[in-house]
């Protein structure tokens, strides 16, 4: 999969956003429905300002949409950028499945070989 610069940038920002456990927790909360900034910050062991910085990273990655009505800021999950990230990761599935299948064949072959040597020794009285 050849990536253009726009897709590369989107992947960089999405993976950077997902790298932090606080941001993953925010996304998990938003997966259950929209929330105000203060609702998202309440369970976090950090200041409202620190949560706001995490929200900016999520917004930059396109994972969160903000709507403002007066003084109330509501946030919603936008999972669309995760599709691009999932497609990127998915292209490596065949690679890893092939490697894991080869490892399984190797290990089963060793087990069979070991079992067969064991039986031969028992028959010879060894």
ZAPAMI-626807 format. One record per atom (N, C-alpha, C): residue number from 0; atom name; residue in one letter; x, y, z. Coordinates in nm, 4 decimals. Atoms other than C-alpha are relative to their C-alpha. Last residue first. Example, Ala and Ser with C-alpha at 12.3 -4.5 7.8 and 13.67 -1.06 7.14 Angstrom:
<rec 1 "N" "S" <-0.0820 -0.1190 -0.0060>>
<rec 1 "CA" "S" <1.3670 -0.1060 0.7140>>
<rec 1 "C" "S" <-0.0770 0.1090 0.0730>>
<rec 0 "N" "A" <0.0890 -0.1190 0.0000>>
<rec 0 "CA" "A" <1.2300 -0.4500 0.7800>>
<rec 0 "C" "A" <0.0900 0.1200 0.0000>>
END
This chain:
<rec 125 "N" "X" <-0.0957 -0.1043 -0.0303>>
<rec 125 "CA" "X" <1.6596 -4.7122 2.6043>>
<rec 125 "C" "X" <-0.0417 0.1010 0.0905>>
<rec 124 "N" "X" <-0.0328 0.0200 -0.1398>>
<rec 124 "CA" "X" <1.4645 -5.0366 2.5901>>
<rec 124 "C" "X" <0.0942 0.1067 0.0521>>
<rec 123 "N" "X" <-0.1342 0.0569 -0.0046>>
<rec 123 "CA" "X" <1.4715 -5.0423 2.2118>>
<rec 123 "C" "X" <0.0427 -0.0242 0.1453>>
<rec 122 "N" "X" <0.0037 0.1330 0.0640>>
<rec 122 "CA" "X" <1.0931 -4.9949 2.2066>>
<rec 122 "C" "X" <0.1359 -0.0681 0.0078>>
<rec 121 "N" "X" <0.0736 0.0907 -0.0871>>
<rec 121 "CA" "X" <1.1155 -4.7108 2.4592>>
<rec 121 "C" "X" <-0.0016 -0.1416 -0.0575>>
<rec 120 "N" "X" <-0.0846 0.0320 -0.1159>>
<rec 120 "CA" "X" <1.3887 -4.5370 2.2589>>
<rec 120 "C" "X" <-0.0695 -0.0991 0.0924>>
<rec 119 "N" "X" <-0.1073 0.0867 0.0492>>
<rec 119 "CA" "X" <1.1813 -4.5580 1.9384>>
<rec 119 "C" "X" <0.0895 -0.0402 0.1162>>
<rec 118 "N" "X" <0.0587 0.1325 0.0215>>
<rec 118 "CA" "X" <0.8768 -4.4166 2.1168>>
<rec 118 "C" "X" <0.1085 -0.0999 -0.0428>>
<rec 117 "N" "X" <0.0341 0.0544 -0.1319>>
<rec 117 "CA" "X" <1.0757 -4.1187 2.2467>>
<rec 117 "C" "X" <-0.0524 -0.1429 -0.0133>>
<rec 116 "N" "X" <-0.1280 0.0427 -0.0591>>
<rec 116 "CA" "X" <1.2262 -4.0530 1.9026>>
<rec 116 "C" "X" <-0.0237 -0.0654 0.1357>>
<rec 115 "N" "X" <-0.0420 0.1186 0.0742>>
<rec 115 "CA" "X" <0.8696 -4.0464 1.7544>>
<rec 115 "C" "X" <0.1341 -0.0508 0.0538>>
<rec 114 "N" "X" <0.0863 0.1111 -0.0410>>
<rec 114 "CA" "X" <0.7477 -3.8065 2.0218>>
<rec 114 "C" "X" <0.0454 -0.1288 -0.0671>>
<rec 113 "N" "X" <-0.0352 0.0329 -0.1379>>
<rec 113 "CA" "X" <1.0429 -3.5723 1.9620>>
<rec 113 "C" "X" <-0.0794 -0.1200 0.0495>>
<rec 112 "N" "X" <-0.1331 0.0588 0.0059>>
<rec 112 "CA" "X" <0.9886 -3.5759 1.5854>>
<rec 112 "C" "X" <0.0447 -0.0454 0.1387>>
<rec 111 "N" "X" <0.0139 0.1335 0.0599>>
<rec 111 "CA" "X" <0.6160 -3.5168 1.6276>>
<rec 111 "C" "X" <0.1332 -0.0726 -0.0010>>
<rec 110 "N" "X" <0.0713 0.0826 -0.0974>>
<rec 110 "CA" "X" <0.6832 -3.2279 1.8673>>
<rec 110 "C" "X" <-0.0138 -0.1425 -0.0525>>
<rec 109 "N" "X" <-0.0937 0.0331 -0.1083>>
<rec 109 "CA" "X" <0.9466 -3.0819 1.6373>>
<rec 109 "C" "X" <-0.0657 -0.0914 0.1015>>
<rec 108 "N" "X" <-0.0998 0.0917 0.0554>>
<rec 108 "CA" "X" <0.7079 -3.0986 1.3416>>
<rec 108 "C" "X" <0.1006 -0.0427 0.1053>>
<rec 107 "N" "X" <0.0665 0.1300 0.0104>>
<rec 107 "CA" "X" <0.4290 -2.9409 1.5474>>
<rec 107 "C" "X" <0.0959 -0.1059 -0.0546>>
<rec 106 "N" "X" <0.0148 0.0540 -0.1356>>
<rec 106 "CA" "X" <0.6658 -2.6587 1.6415>>
<rec 106 "C" "X" <-0.0683 -0.1358 -0.0003>>
<rec 105 "N" "X" <-0.1319 0.0337 -0.0531>>
<rec 105 "CA" "X" <0.7706 -2.5995 1.2806>>
<rec 105 "C" "X" <-0.0107 -0.0663 0.1369>>
<rec 104 "N" "X" <-0.0449 0.1206 0.0719>>
<rec 104 "CA" "X" <0.4143 -2.6114 1.1498>>
<rec 104 "C" "X" <0.1350 -0.0481 0.0539>>
<rec 103 "N" "X" <0.0817 0.1119 -0.0472>>
<rec 103 "CA" "X" <0.3047 -2.3643 1.4207>>
<rec 103 "C" "X" <0.0427 -0.1309 -0.0680>>
<rec 102 "N" "X" <-0.0473 0.0341 -0.1345>>
<rec 102 "CA" "X" <0.5936 -2.1314 1.3381>>
<rec 102 "C" "X" <-0.0767 -0.1197 0.0552>>
<rec 101 "N" "X" <-0.1291 0.0673 0.0183>>
<rec 101 "CA" "X" <0.5004 -2.1416 0.9683>>
<rec 101 "C" "X" <0.0574 -0.0419 0.1357>>
<rec 100 "N" "X" <0.0295 0.1328 0.0529>>
<rec 100 "CA" "X" <0.1381 -2.0596 1.0563>>
<rec 100 "C" "X" <0.1296 -0.0800 -0.0193>>
<rec 99 "N" "X" <0.0487 0.0799 -0.1120>>
<rec 99 "CA" "X" <0.2593 -1.7703 1.2741>>
<rec 99 "C" "X" <-0.0362 -0.1420 -0.0443>>
<rec 98 "N" "X" <-0.1122 0.0290 -0.0910>>
<rec 98 "CA" "X" <0.4689 -1.6305 0.9904>>
<rec 98 "C" "X" <-0.0444 -0.0893 0.1165>>
<rec 97 "N" "X" <-0.0909 0.0913 0.0696>>
<rec 97 "CA" "X" <0.1861 -1.6591 0.7378>>
<rec 97 "C" "X" <0.1158 -0.0399 0.0912>>
<rec 96 "N" "X" <0.0655 0.1309 0.0015>>
<rec 96 "CA" "X" <-0.0588 -1.5029 0.9830>>
<rec 96 "C" "X" <0.0886 -0.1038 -0.0675>>
<rec 95 "N" "X" <-0.0138 0.0631 -0.1308>>
<rec 95 "CA" "X" <0.1859 -1.2200 1.0456>>
<rec 95 "C" "X" <-0.0681 -0.1364 0.0052>>
<rec 94 "N" "X" <-0.1414 0.0173 -0.0330>>
<rec 94 "CA" "X" <0.2266 -1.1273 0.6784>>
<rec 94 "C" "X" <0.0148 -0.0753 0.1314>>
<rec 93 "N" "X" <-0.0439 0.1164 0.0771>>
<rec 93 "CA" "X" <-0.1428 -1.1808 0.6026>>
<rec 93 "C" "X" <0.1466 -0.0322 0.0308>>
<rec 92 "N" "X" <0.0596 0.1222 -0.0558>>
<rec 92 "CA" "X" <-0.2351 -0.9414 0.8847>>
<rec 92 "C" "X" <0.0510 -0.1241 -0.0730>>
<rec 91 "N" "X" <-0.1055 0.0837 -0.0571>>
<rec 91 "CA" "X" <0.0087 -0.6715 0.7699>>
<rec 91 "C" "X" <-0.0537 -0.1308 0.0582>>
<rec 90 "N" "X" <-0.0849 0.0481 0.1091>>
<rec 90 "CA" "X" <-0.2386 -0.5026 0.5337>>
<rec 90 "C" "X" <0.1138 -0.0892 0.0504>>
<rec 89 "N" "X" <0.0549 0.1211 0.0622>>
<rec 89 "CA" "X" <-0.4839 -0.4882 0.8234>>
<rec 89 "C" "X" <0.0909 -0.0555 -0.1095>>
<rec 88 "N" "X" <-0.0413 0.1139 -0.0822>>
<rec 88 "CA" "X" <-0.2704 -0.2350 1.0117>>
<rec 88 "C" "X" <-0.0423 -0.1314 -0.0663>>
<rec 87 "N" "X" <-0.1460 0.0036 0.0016>>
<rec 87 "CA" "X" <-0.3091 0.0242 0.7348>>
<rec 87 "C" "X" <0.0512 -0.1220 0.0772>>
<rec 86 "N" "X" <-0.0377 0.0510 0.1319>>
<rec 86 "CA" "X" <-0.6778 -0.0559 0.6909>>
<rec 86 "C" "X" <0.1517 -0.0125 -0.0110>>
<rec 85 "N" "X" <0.0312 0.1437 0.0015>>
<rec 85 "CA" "X" <-0.7310 -0.0136 1.0663>>
<rec 85 "C" "X" <0.0396 -0.0624 -0.1337>>
<rec 84 "N" "X" <-0.0997 0.0672 -0.0841>>
<rec 84 "CA" "X" <-0.5537 0.3240 1.0622>>
<rec 84 "C" "X" <-0.0220 -0.1511 -0.0021>>
<rec 83 "N" "X" <-0.1264 -0.0063 0.0735>>
<rec 83 "CA" "X" <-0.7667 0.4417 0.7688>>
<rec 83 "C" "X" <0.1093 -0.0724 0.0779>>
<rec 82 "N" "X" <0.0119 0.0918 0.1142>>
<rec 82 "CA" "X" <-1.0818 0.3220 0.9481>>
<rec 82 "C" "X" <0.1306 -0.0029 -0.0791>>
<rec 81 "N" "X" <-0.0431 0.1322 -0.0454>>
<rec 81 "CA" "X" <-0.9723 0.4921 1.2711>>
<rec 81 "C" "X" <-0.0080 -0.1024 -0.1130>>
<rec 80 "N" "X" <-0.1453 0.0156 0.0177>>
<rec 80 "CA" "X" <-0.9953 0.8255 1.0916>>
<rec 80 "C" "X" <0.0533 -0.1355 0.0469>>
<rec 79 "N" "X" <-0.0410 0.0168 0.1404>>
<rec 79 "CA" "X" <-1.3738 0.7714 1.0597>>
<rec 79 "C" "X" <0.1520 -0.0126 -0.0173>>
<rec 78 "N" "X" <-0.0850 0.1178 0.0169>>
<rec 78 "CA" "X" <-1.4276 0.7192 1.4345>>
<rec 78 "C" "X" <0.0515 -0.0180 -0.1425>>
<rec 77 "N" "X" <0.0051 0.0162 0.1451>>
<rec 77 "CA" "X" <-1.5605 1.0676 1.5024>>
<rec 77 "C" "X" <0.0975 -0.1120 -0.0324>>
<rec 76 "N" "X" <-0.0967 0.0876 0.0657>>
<rec 76 "CA" "X" <-1.6405 1.0721 1.8730>>
<rec 76 "C" "X" <-0.0231 0.0029 -0.1504>>
<rec 75 "N" "X" <0.0544 0.1241 0.0556>>
<rec 75 "CA" "X" <-1.8422 1.3656 1.9983>>
<rec 75 "C" "X" <0.1134 -0.0773 -0.0667>>
<rec 74 "N" "X" <-0.0900 0.0758 0.0857>>
<rec 74 "CA" "X" <-1.7534 1.6602 2.2188>>
<rec 74 "C" "X" <-0.0667 -0.1295 -0.0423>>
<rec 73 "N" "X" <0.0337 0.1431 0.0037>>
<rec 73 "CA" "X" <-1.9754 1.9235 2.3686>>
<rec 73 "C" "X" <0.0916 -0.0684 -0.1008>>
<rec 72 "N" "X" <-0.0731 0.0690 0.1071>>
<rec 72 "CA" "X" <-1.8482 2.2678 2.4695>>
<rec 72 "C" "X" <-0.0332 -0.1478 0.0100>>
<rec 71 "N" "X" <-0.0086 0.1456 -0.0064>>
<rec 71 "CA" "X" <-2.0959 2.4704 2.6726>>
<rec 71 "C" "X" <0.0703 -0.0570 -0.1230>>
<rec 70 "N" "X" <-0.1219 0.0373 -0.0738>>
<rec 70 "CA" "X" <-2.0307 2.8419 2.7131>>
<rec 70 "C" "X" <0.0206 -0.1520 0.0057>>
<rec 69 "N" "X" <-0.0232 -0.0904 -0.1135>>
<rec 69 "CA" "X" <-2.2772 2.9429 2.4438>>
<rec 69 "C" "X" <0.1318 -0.0367 0.0659>>
<rec 68 "N" "X" <0.1288 -0.0686 -0.0149>>
<rec 68 "CA" "X" <-2.3358 2.6380 2.2303>>
<rec 68 "C" "X" <0.0127 0.0874 0.1246>>
<rec 67 "N" "X" <0.0067 -0.1003 -0.1064>>
<rec 67 "CA" "X" <-2.0040 2.5037 2.1058>>
<rec 67 "C" "X" <-0.1369 0.0661 -0.0044>>
<rec 66 "N" "X" <0.1024 -0.0992 0.0307>>
<rec 66 "CA" "X" <-1.9685 2.1839 1.9089>>
<rec 66 "C" "X" <-0.0093 0.0928 0.1206>>
<rec 65 "N" "X" <0.0469 -0.0871 -0.1062>>
<rec 65 "CA" "X" <-1.6496 1.9818 1.9152>>
<rec 65 "C" "X" <-0.1102 0.0902 -0.0535>>
<rec 64 "N" "X" <0.0623 -0.1228 0.0528>>
<rec 64 "CA" "X" <-1.5659 1.6853 1.6962>>
<rec 64 "C" "X" <-0.0546 0.0791 0.1189>>
<rec 63 "N" "X" <0.1002 -0.0644 -0.0842>>
<rec 63 "CA" "X" <-1.3221 1.4168 1.8138>>
<rec 63 "C" "X" <-0.0502 0.1255 -0.0705>>
<rec 62 "N" "X" <0.0720 0.1041 -0.0733>>
<rec 62 "CA" "X" <-1.1088 1.1659 1.6229>>
<rec 62 "C" "X" <-0.1136 0.0554 0.0851>>
<rec 61 "N" "X" <0.1309 0.0182 0.0617>>
<rec 61 "CA" "X" <-0.9922 1.4143 1.3587>>
<rec 61 "C" "X" <-0.0862 -0.1030 0.0718>>
<rec 60 "N" "X" <-0.0010 0.1291 0.0683>>
<rec 60 "CA" "X" <-0.6283 1.3760 1.4652>>
<rec 60 "C" "X" <-0.1339 -0.0289 -0.0680>>
<rec 59 "N" "X" <-0.0954 -0.0126 0.1107>>
<rec 59 "CA" "X" <-0.6201 1.7477 1.5466>>
<rec 59 "C" "X" <0.0064 -0.1293 -0.0810>>
<rec 58 "N" "X" <0.0642 -0.0796 0.1058>>
<rec 58 "CA" "X" <-0.9355 1.7009 1.7552>>
<rec 58 "C" "X" <0.0914 0.0125 -0.1216>>
<rec 57 "N" "X" <0.1039 0.0839 0.0617>>
<rec 57 "CA" "X" <-0.7746 1.4189 1.9532>>
<rec 57 "C" "X" <-0.0716 0.0739 -0.1124>>
<rec 56 "N" "X" <-0.0717 0.1029 0.0772>>
<rec 56 "CA" "X" <-0.4640 1.6307 2.0169>>
<rec 56 "C" "X" <-0.1015 -0.0890 -0.0729>>
<rec 55 "N" "X" <-0.0524 -0.0658 0.1211>>
<rec 55 "CA" "X" <-0.6853 1.9243 2.1204>>
<rec 55 "C" "X" <0.0740 -0.1000 -0.0884>>
<rec 54 "N" "X" <0.1106 -0.0153 0.0952>>
<rec 54 "CA" "X" <-0.8745 1.6958 2.3594>>
<rec 54 "C" "X" <0.0460 0.0667 -0.1283>>
<rec 53 "N" "X" <0.0237 0.1322 0.0599>>
<rec 53 "CA" "X" <-0.5496 1.5958 2.5283>>
<rec 53 "C" "X" <-0.1119 0.0079 -0.1043>>
<rec 52 "N" "X" <-0.1137 0.0249 0.0905>>
<rec 52 "CA" "X" <-0.4668 1.9628 2.5822>>
<rec 52 "C" "X" <-0.0155 -0.1357 -0.0691>>
<rec 51 "N" "X" <0.0209 -0.0799 0.1216>>
<rec 51 "CA" "X" <-0.8148 2.0211 2.7240>>
<rec 51 "C" "X" <0.1126 -0.0194 -0.1001>>
<rec 50 "N" "X" <0.0971 0.0752 0.0803>>
<rec 50 "CA" "X" <-0.7594 1.7356 2.9707>>
<rec 50 "C" "X" <-0.0249 0.0735 -0.1310>>
<rec 49 "N" "X" <-0.0721 0.1160 0.0552>>
<rec 49 "CA" "X" <-0.4454 1.9143 3.0957>>
<rec 49 "C" "X" <-0.0926 -0.0844 -0.0874>>
<rec 48 "N" "X" <-0.0915 -0.0491 0.1029>>
<rec 48 "CA" "X" <-0.6373 2.2428 3.1368>>
<rec 48 "C" "X" <0.0759 -0.1163 -0.0659>>
<rec 47 "N" "X" <0.0844 -0.0234 0.1180>>
<rec 47 "CA" "X" <-0.9148 2.0664 3.3273>>
<rec 47 "C" "X" <0.0863 0.0467 -0.1165>>
<rec 46 "N" "X" <0.0751 -0.1258 0.0084>>
<rec 46 "CA" "X" <-0.6492 1.9485 3.5696>>
<rec 46 "C" "X" <-0.0846 0.0054 -0.1263>>
<rec 45 "N" "X" <-0.0794 -0.1128 0.0499>>
<rec 45 "CA" "X" <-0.5458 1.5898 3.6169>>
<rec 45 "C" "X" <-0.0892 0.1219 -0.0105>>
<rec 44 "N" "X" <-0.0850 -0.0477 -0.1090>>
<rec 44 "CA" "X" <-0.6590 1.2627 3.7767>>
<rec 44 "C" "X" <0.0926 0.1137 -0.0445>>
<rec 43 "N" "X" <-0.1431 -0.0002 0.0303>>
<rec 43 "CA" "X" <-0.9386 1.2197 3.5204>>
<rec 43 "C" "X" <0.0810 0.0558 0.1168>>
<rec 42 "N" "X" <-0.0651 0.1195 -0.0553>>
<rec 42 "CA" "X" <-1.2877 1.1241 3.6378>>
<rec 42 "C" "X" <0.1527 -0.0029 -0.0181>>
<rec 41 "N" "X" <0.0327 0.0362 -0.1389>>
<rec 41 "CA" "X" <-1.4251 1.4804 3.6038>>
<rec 41 "C" "X" <0.0726 -0.1251 0.0515>>
<rec 40 "N" "X" <-0.1104 -0.0311 -0.0920>>
<rec 40 "CA" "X" <-1.2421 1.5818 3.2841>>
<rec 40 "C" "X" <-0.0245 -0.0532 0.1405>>
<rec 39 "N" "X" <-0.1162 0.0810 0.0370>>
<rec 39 "CA" "X" <-1.4792 1.4118 3.0407>>
<rec 39 "C" "X" <0.1140 0.0184 0.0999>>
<rec 38 "N" "X" <0.0350 0.1400 -0.0269>>
<rec 38 "CA" "X" <-1.7844 1.5539 3.2146>>
<rec 38 "C" "X" <0.1177 -0.0927 -0.0310>>
<rec 37 "N" "X" <-0.0066 0.0203 -0.1453>>
<rec 37 "CA" "X" <-1.6211 1.8995 3.2227>>
<rec 37 "C" "X" <-0.0364 -0.1434 0.0387>>
<rec 36 "N" "X" <-0.1406 0.0053 -0.0404>>
<rec 36 "CA" "X" <-1.5575 1.8842 2.8484>>
<rec 36 "C" "X" <0.0105 -0.0282 0.1490>>
<rec 35 "N" "X" <-0.0593 -0.1325 -0.0205>>
<rec 35 "CA" "X" <-1.9230 1.8065 2.7840>>
<rec 35 "C" "X" <0.1447 -0.0188 0.0455>>
<rec 34 "N" "X" <-0.0199 -0.0456 -0.1379>>
<rec 34 "CA" "X" <-2.0119 1.4630 2.6543>>
<rec 34 "C" "X" <0.0556 0.1419 0.0008>>
<rec 33 "N" "X" <-0.0600 -0.1330 -0.0113>>
<rec 33 "CA" "X" <-2.1384 1.2869 2.3434>>
<rec 33 "C" "X" <0.0129 0.0396 0.1466>>
<rec 32 "N" "X" <0.0842 -0.1161 0.0257>>
<rec 32 "CA" "X" <-2.2160 0.9180 2.3657>>
<rec 32 "C" "X" <0.0758 0.1303 0.0203>>
<rec 31 "N" "X" <0.1313 0.0205 -0.0627>>
<rec 31 "CA" "X" <-2.0909 0.5747 2.4699>>
<rec 31 "C" "X" <-0.0932 0.1187 -0.0203>>
<rec 30 "N" "X" <0.0641 0.1083 0.0757>>
<rec 30 "CA" "X" <-1.7953 0.5835 2.2263>>
<rec 30 "C" "X" <-0.1389 -0.0294 0.0558>>
<rec 29 "N" "X" <0.0790 -0.0601 0.1078>>
<rec 29 "CA" "X" <-1.7144 0.9197 2.3889>>
<rec 29 "C" "X" <-0.0675 -0.1057 -0.0882>>
<rec 28 "N" "X" <0.1172 -0.0662 -0.0599>>
<rec 28 "CA" "X" <-1.6047 0.7395 2.7069>>
<rec 28 "C" "X" <-0.0906 0.0561 -0.1094>>
<rec 27 "N" "X" <0.0880 0.1067 -0.0497>>
<rec 27 "CA" "X" <-1.3768 0.5048 2.5125>>
<rec 27 "C" "X" <-0.1257 0.0599 0.0610>>
<rec 26 "N" "X" <0.0688 0.0586 0.1157>>
<rec 26 "CA" "X" <-1.2345 0.8022 2.3223>>
<rec 26 "C" "X" <-0.0961 -0.1101 0.0432>>
<rec 25 "N" "X" <0.0958 -0.1000 0.0470>>
<rec 25 "CA" "X" <-1.1552 0.9798 2.6504>>
<rec 25 "C" "X" <-0.0794 -0.0555 -0.1185>>
<rec 24 "N" "X" <0.1106 -0.0004 -0.0968>>
<rec 24 "CA" "X" <-0.9925 0.6657 2.7898>>
<rec 24 "C" "X" <-0.1077 0.0999 -0.0428>>
<rec 23 "N" "X" <0.0791 0.1210 0.0262>>
<rec 23 "CA" "X" <-0.7811 0.6322 2.4740>>
<rec 23 "C" "X" <-0.1197 -0.0078 0.0944>>
<rec 22 "N" "X" <0.0783 -0.0251 0.1214>>
<rec 22 "CA" "X" <-0.6745 0.9945 2.5185>>
<rec 22 "C" "X" <-0.0824 -0.1226 -0.0381>>
<rec 21 "N" "X" <0.1041 -0.0978 -0.0335>>
<rec 21 "CA" "X" <-0.5707 0.9295 2.8765>>
<rec 21 "C" "X" <-0.0878 0.0257 -0.1210>>
<rec 20 "N" "X" <0.1126 0.0654 -0.0671>>
<rec 20 "CA" "X" <-0.3866 0.6111 2.7740>>
<rec 20 "C" "X" <-0.1121 0.0964 0.0400>>
<rec 19 "N" "X" <0.0123 -0.0441 -0.1388>>
<rec 19 "CA" "X" <-0.1682 0.7982 2.5206>>
<rec 19 "C" "X" <-0.1218 -0.0635 0.0676>>
<rec 18 "N" "X" <-0.1125 0.0469 -0.0801>>
<rec 18 "CA" "X" <-0.0564 0.6266 2.2008>>
<rec 18 "C" "X" <-0.0142 0.0334 0.1482>>
<rec 17 "N" "X" <0.0342 0.1265 -0.0654>>
<rec 17 "CA" "X" <-0.3972 0.6676 2.0382>>
<rec 17 "C" "X" <0.1096 -0.0503 0.0931>>
<rec 16 "N" "X" <0.1118 -0.0234 -0.0920>>
<rec 16 "CA" "X" <-0.3331 1.0351 1.9613>>
<rec 16 "C" "X" <-0.0335 -0.1267 0.0782>>
<rec 15 "N" "X" <-0.0523 -0.0808 -0.1108>>
<rec 15 "CA" "X" <0.0090 0.9587 1.8133>>
<rec 15 "C" "X" <-0.1100 0.0252 0.1032>>
<rec 14 "N" "X" <-0.0786 0.0880 -0.0863>>
<rec 14 "CA" "X" <-0.1449 0.6776 1.6058>>
<rec 14 "C" "X" <0.0606 0.0755 0.1179>>
<rec 13 "N" "X" <0.0894 0.0967 -0.0653>>
<rec 13 "CA" "X" <-0.4147 0.9121 1.4737>>
<rec 13 "C" "X" <0.0804 -0.0897 0.0942>>
<rec 12 "N" "X" <0.0757 -0.0675 -0.1052>>
<rec 12 "CA" "X" <-0.1731 1.1992 1.4055>>
<rec 12 "C" "X" <-0.0922 -0.0952 0.0742>>
<rec 11 "N" "X" <-0.0891 -0.0500 -0.1059>>
<rec 11 "CA" "X" <0.0777 0.9842 1.2200>>
<rec 11 "C" "X" <-0.0792 0.0624 0.1135>>
<rec 10 "N" "X" <-0.0438 0.1148 -0.0793>>
<rec 10 "CA" "X" <-0.1925 0.7997 1.0262>>
<rec 10 "C" "X" <0.0888 0.0443 0.1158>>
<rec 9 "N" "X" <0.1158 0.0447 -0.0778>>
<rec 9 "CA" "X" <-0.3479 1.1291 0.9143>>
<rec 9 "C" "X" <0.0379 -0.1192 0.0881>>
<rec 8 "N" "X" <0.0214 -0.0963 -0.1076>>
<rec 8 "CA" "X" <-0.0072 1.2624 0.8110>>
<rec 8 "C" "X" <-0.1166 -0.0435 0.0886>>
<rec 7 "N" "X" <-0.1091 0.0169 -0.0960>>
<rec 7 "CA" "X" <0.0653 0.9464 0.6111>>
<rec 7 "C" "X" <-0.0181 0.0944 0.1189>>
<rec 6 "N" "X" <0.0321 0.1205 -0.0756>>
<rec 6 "CA" "X" <-0.2783 0.9693 0.4462>>
<rec 6 "C" "X" <0.1085 -0.0254 0.1049>>
<rec 5 "N" "X" <0.1175 -0.0312 -0.0810>>
<rec 5 "CA" "X" <-0.2093 1.3279 0.3406>>
<rec 5 "C" "X" <-0.0376 -0.1184 0.0888>>
<rec 4 "N" "X" <-0.0397 -0.0777 -0.1185>>
<rec 4 "CA" "X" <0.1419 1.2434 0.2256>>
<rec 4 "C" "X" <-0.1169 0.0319 0.0911>>
<rec 3 "N" "X" <-0.0316 -0.1373 0.0352>>
<rec 3 "CA" "X" <0.0226 0.9691 -0.0092>>
<rec 3 "C" "X" <0.0261 0.0776 0.1287>>
<rec 2 "N" "X" <0.0765 -0.1049 -0.0670>>
<rec 2 "CA" "X" <0.0535 0.6121 0.1003>>
<rec 2 "C" "X" <0.0382 0.1362 -0.0530>>
<rec 1 "N" "X" <-0.0767 -0.1239 0.0079>>
<rec 1 "CA" "X" <0.1616 0.3226 -0.1149>>
<rec 1 "C" "X" <-0.0880 0.1107 0.0544>>
<rec 0 "N" "X" <0.0856 -0.1182 0.0000>>
<rec 0 "CA" "X" <0.0000 0.0000 0.0000>>
<rec 0 "C" "X" <0.0894 0.1234 0.0000>>
END
